[in-house]
Amino acid sequence: MDPFAFALLTTLVSIAALVLIVMMIVRGITHRQNVRHKAYKEALDRGVYDPSLLQKKRRGYASLGWGLVLTAMGIGMLIGFIFLGILSDGAPGVFITLFIGIALIAFHVIVTMRFKDEAQNGEPVKLTDTAVPPSPTPPQ
């Protein structure tokens, strides 16, 4: 196969894959917004005003998700450039993408480890006051 045709084909496939990924992300976001809006309207129809239904529920996995995506992209580009024999030309882009993804995954792990005591199963942790002794009961 002609090298120019191969390069053109891989470029077109990469662009198509990127467009499909963006379309899936946008579709997921709009679907989530529609579900929230529908729940809000149903609550209004029942006479309940709950603005929390319209707010985004943050689960704290965005850095992990983007880290996995960027790491996968970096590994994919690394493998592709090795097979094409142009690793020296594309090394900066490959390693920047790869290390940003690894840094986002590490950030998620560090934040999760640091704040794991603050919430359990979505509920705040109830702290007991063990350092202060209980006050004595007055004699009767």
C-alpha positions as CSV (number, residue, x, y, z in Angstrom):
1,M,0.0,0.0,0.0
2,D,1.2,3.5,-0.8
3,P,2.5,5.3,2.3
4,F,0.5,8.4,1.4
5,A,-2.7,6.4,1.1
6,F,-2.0,4.6,4.3
7,A,-1.4,7.9,6.1
8,L,-4.6,9.4,4.6
9,L,-6.6,6.4,5.6
10,T,-5.3,6.4,9.2
11,T,-6.0,10.1,9.5
12,L,-9.5,9.7,8.3
13,V,-10.2,6.8,10.6
14,S,-8.8,8.8,13.5
15,I,-10.9,11.8,12.7
16,A,-14.0,9.6,12.4
17,A,-13.3,7.9,15.7
18,L,-12.8,11.3,17.4
19,V,-16.1,12.6,16.0
20,L,-17.9,9.4,17.2
21,I,-16.5,9.8,20.7
22,V,-17.5,13.5,20.9
23,M,-21.0,12.6,19.6
24,M,-21.4,9.9,22.3
25,I,-20.3,12.3,25.0
26,V,-22.7,15.0,23.8
27,R,-25.5,12.4,23.5
28,G,-25.0,11.2,27.0
29,I,-24.9,14.8,28.4
30,T,-28.2,15.7,26.7
31,H,-29.9,12.5,27.7
32,R,-29.0,13.2,31.3
33,Q,-30.2,16.8,31.1
34,N,-33.5,15.5,29.6
35,V,-34.0,13.0,32.3
36,R,-33.4,15.7,35.0
37,H,-35.8,18.1,33.3
38,K,-38.5,15.5,33.0
39,A,-38.2,14.6,36.7
40,Y,-38.4,18.3,37.6
41,K,-41.5,18.8,35.4
42,E,-43.2,15.7,37.0
43,A,-42.4,17.1,40.5
44,L,-43.9,20.5,39.5
45,D,-47.0,18.7,38.1
46,R,-47.5,17.1,41.5
47,G,-47.1,20.4,43.3
48,V,-43.6,19.9,44.6
49,Y,-40.9,22.5,43.9
50,D,-37.5,20.9,44.2
51,P,-34.7,22.9,42.4
52,S,-32.2,20.2,43.4
53,L,-33.6,18.0,40.7
54,L,-32.1,20.4,38.1
55,Q,-28.6,20.4,39.6
56,K,-25.9,18.1,38.3
57,K,-25.0,15.3,40.6
58,R,-21.3,15.2,40.9
59,R,-19.8,11.9,41.7
60,G,-16.2,12.9,41.7
61,Y,-15.1,10.6,38.8
62,A,-14.4,13.2,36.1
63,S,-10.7,13.2,36.7
64,L,-10.5,9.4,36.6
65,G,-12.6,9.2,33.4
66,W,-10.5,11.8,31.6
67,G,-7.3,10.3,32.9
68,L,-8.3,6.9,31.5
69,V,-9.3,8.4,28.1
70,L,-6.0,10.4,27.8
71,T,-3.9,7.5,29.0
72,A,-5.6,5.2,26.4
73,M,-5.1,7.8,23.7
74,G,-1.4,8.1,24.6
75,I,-0.9,4.4,24.6
76,G,-2.7,4.1,21.3
77,M,-0.6,6.8,19.7
78,L,2.6,5.3,21.1
79,I,1.7,1.9,19.6
80,G,0.7,3.4,16.3
81,F,3.8,5.6,16.0
82,I,6.0,2.6,16.8
83,F,4.4,0.5,14.0
84,L,4.7,3.4,11.6
85,G,8.3,4.0,12.6
86,I,7.8,7.7,13.3
87,L,8.0,7.6,17.1
88,S,10.8,10.2,17.2
89,D,8.6,12.7,15.3
90,G,5.5,12.2,17.4
91,A,7.1,11.5,20.8
92,P,6.3,14.9,22.4
93,G,2.6,14.6,21.6
94,V,2.5,11.0,22.7
95,F,4.2,11.5,26.0
96,I,2.4,14.7,26.8
97,T,-1.0,13.0,26.3
98,L,0.1,9.9,28.2
99,F,1.5,11.7,31.2
100,I,-1.4,14.1,31.5
101,G,-3.7,11.0,31.7
102,I,-1.5,9.3,34.3
103,A,-1.4,12.6,36.3
104,L,-5.2,12.8,36.3
105,I,-5.5,9.1,37.4
106,A,-3.0,9.8,40.2
107,F,-4.9,12.9,41.2
108,H,-8.1,10.9,41.5
109,V,-6.4,8.3,43.6
110,I,-4.8,10.8,45.9
111,V,-8.0,12.8,46.4
112,T,-10.0,9.6,47.0
113,M,-7.5,8.4,49.6
114,R,-7.4,11.7,51.3
115,F,-11.1,12.3,51.6
116,K,-12.4,8.8,52.1
117,D,-13.2,9.5,55.7
118,E,-15.5,12.4,54.8
119,A,-18.2,10.4,53.1
120,Q,-19.4,6.8,53.2
121,N,-22.0,5.6,50.8
122,G,-23.0,9.2,50.0
123,E,-23.6,10.1,53.6
124,P,-21.5,12.4,55.9
125,V,-19.5,10.6,58.5
126,K,-20.8,11.1,62.0
127,L,-17.9,11.9,64.3
128,T,-18.0,10.8,67.9
129,D,-16.4,13.0,70.6
130,T,-14.1,10.5,72.2
131,A,-11.4,13.0,73.3
132,V,-13.6,14.9,75.7
133,P,-14.8,12.8,78.7
134,P,-18.5,12.9,79.3
135,S,-19.6,15.4,81.9
136,P,-20.4,13.9,85.3
137,T,-24.0,13.8,86.3
138,P,-24.8,15.9,89.3
139,P,-25.6,14.0,92.5
140,Q,-29.2,13.9,93.4
